[in-house]
Amino acid sequence: MSDSEFSDKKILRSWQRNAAPWIRTIDSAAIESRKRVTNAAIVAAALERRPGRLLDVGCGEGWLARELAAKGIEAWGIDAVPELVETARRRAGPREQYRLLSYEALAAGELRQRFDLLVCNFSLLGRESVEGLFAATGELLNPGGQLLVQTLHPLVACGESDYRDGWRPGSWAGFSGDFSDPAPWYFRTLESWVGLFLGSGLELVQVQEPLHPETGRPASLILCGKR
């Protein structure tokens, strides 16, 4: 993997640097689209699957795992940023477990657990790490288990750029001045997202496009694949 301006390693370095302001942002519900649309959308989609045990991949400070654990689900979370995992652990209830683990280590089998549901909520930003995670779903999911992904809607996130896969520069536009060193991210078309699911042996069972109530445009894209 190239340790360049556009790489999975650069994404991790950025999130390590911005963990504290991110926690404050989530705690204050400062992201309007999450508060109005996408948080409820991913919770509803996860509950619809009725998992006994789930893994929140890229769990951050743990808000989603806590929300789902409160519904009686055994919720695990992994993240590669120590400050985020430490915060999740401090706030954890009895049905939650958190591990400091990279996506690469998860794909390599270091967690040694299987799940009914993997949830990735705006947490699939890289290239190789994401492809490795999809390839490992056969070892991470129980028979009939599902992978649930919420991401930026490609048609909206593309902006004025060409509609093709590729690295994009990051931005903290709209966030507080406490953020710095924005992480790059790897843009995928809808066709590419579908290809990731099908190429990993997952049956694509649901596609959702939650709409923002004011703009009428997609606030996100939710995809669900079944093993």
N, C-alpha and C positions, 0 to 999 in steps of 0.2 A: 504493500500500500504506500502510495506516495504521500510523504508528510509535507504537502504543499498548501497553497492558499485554499484550495478546494480538496478537502479530504475528510474522511470520517474522524481522523485524529483531531483535526481543527474544530470539528463540532464539539467533541468532548472537552477540549480545552476551553472553549467559549462557555459551556455550561458550568464547568468548574469555577470559572471566574465570576459568573453571574448568578450563582445559586442563591445568595442572600436576597438580592432584589427580586428574584423570581418568587421566592417564598412569600415575600411581602406583597407582591402583586396578586398571587393566588389568594392569600388570606384576606385581602381587601376587595376581592371580586372585581378587580379593575379592568378585566378584559370583557368588553361589552358583549361580544358575540358568544363567549362562553357562558356568561350569565344569562343571556336571553335565549340561546338556542342549543349550543353544542354540548354543554355539561349534561343537561337533561336528556339529550338525544343518545349519548353513549351509555348513560345509566339505564335508560329504557331498553336499549338494544342488548345490553348485557343481561339484564333481568329476564328478557324474553327467552334467552337460551336456557334458563334454569340450571346453572352449573352448581355442582356441589363444591368444587374447588376450582379457583381461577388464579391466573397469574397476570398481574398488571405489569407489562413489559415497558420499562421506562417510566416507573411509577412516580418519579419526582418526590415531592413532599408527602405523597400518599393520599391525597384527597379522594381519588376515585376508589381505591381499595377500601378506605374507611367507609365510604358511602355504601359500597356493596356488602361489606362485612356487617353493616348495621341491618341489612336485609336477611341475615342468617347464613351468608355464604362464607366458606373458608377462603380468605383472600390473602394471596401472597403478592409481593412486589419485588422487583429487582431494578436497580439503577446503578450506573457506574460513577455517580457523583457522590462522594462521601457526605457532604453537608446535607444533601437532600435525603439520603437514606437515614442519617442520624436523626433528622427532624421527623421523618415518618415513624421511626422506632419510638421516639419520645411520645408521639401522639397515638400510638397503636392501642387498639383494644384487644380483647382476648382471642378474637378470630383472625387476627392479622399477623403476618410474618414478613419481614423485609430482609433482603440480602444485598450486599454491595457486590455487584456482578456486572461485567460487561456483556453486551450482546454476543460477542465472540465466545466468551466463556460459557454463556448459556447454551449456545448452539453446540459447543463441544461436550456438553453433558455434565457440567460441574454441579448443577443443582440437584440432579438425581431424583427428580420428582416428575410425575405426570399430572396433567390437568384436564379438566373438562372444557376449559375455555382459556384462551390467551387473548388479552385485551391490549391493544396498542392505541393509545389516545393521543394523537398528534405527536407521537414519539418515534416515528420512522423517518428520520431525516437524512440518513446517509445512503451510501450505495452498497459497498461490500457487506457491511454489517447487517443491512436489511435483507440482502439476498441470502446470507448465511442463516439468518433466523428463519426465513421461509423454508429453506432446505431442511432445517432441523425439526420442523413441526411434526414429522412422523414419530420422532423420539420424545417429543414434549407433550403430545396430546394423547389422551385415552382414546380407544376406539369410539368413533362417532363424535369425538371432540371437535371444537370449532375455533377458528382464528377470526377475531373481530378487530377491524382496523377503522379508526376515524382519522382522516387526513384532510389537508386543504383540498378543495375541489379544483381539479386541474384546469378547468376552463376559466375559473376566476383567478387562481393563483398565477396563471401564465402571464397575465398582464399584457404588455406589448411585445413580449419576447416570442420567438418562434415556438410553435407547439410541438416540441420534440424533447426527448429525455436529455438531461444534462445538468451539470452543476450550476447553481445560481448563487450570487452573493447574498449574504444575510443583511438584515436591517432590524433595528429596534425602533423604527418610526412608530409613534403613537404611545411608546412606553416612557417611563420616567428617565431622567438624566442619570440615574444610578447605574444603568446598563452600559456596557462597553463591549468592544470586540465581538460584534455580531457573528453568529455561526453561519457558515455557508450551508446550503441544503441541496439535495439532489432532487430535481423535478422529474416526475413521472407522468406520462399521459395516462388517460383512462385505460387505453389499450395495454399499456405496460403494466399497470396495476393488475388488471385481469390476468395478464400473462404470468405474473408472479404467482398468483393463486393456482392457476391451472398447471403451471410448470412444476409446482411443488406437490402435485397430487391431491390438491384440495378441490372439492366441488364448490363452485361459487353459488351460494344458496340465497343471498340477499344483497341488493344494492339500494342504498337510501341516499337522498339528497336533501338534508334538512334545510329549509328555507328561512332566511331572515324575515321576520314579520314586517319590517318596514321597507327594505329594499326589494323584497321578492326574489332575491338572488340566492343561490346555494351558499349556506354558511360553511358547509363541509361536505365531504363524501364519506359514507360509511359502507364498507364492504365486509361480508362475512363468508368464510369458506369452511367447509366441513370435511373432516378426515374420513 
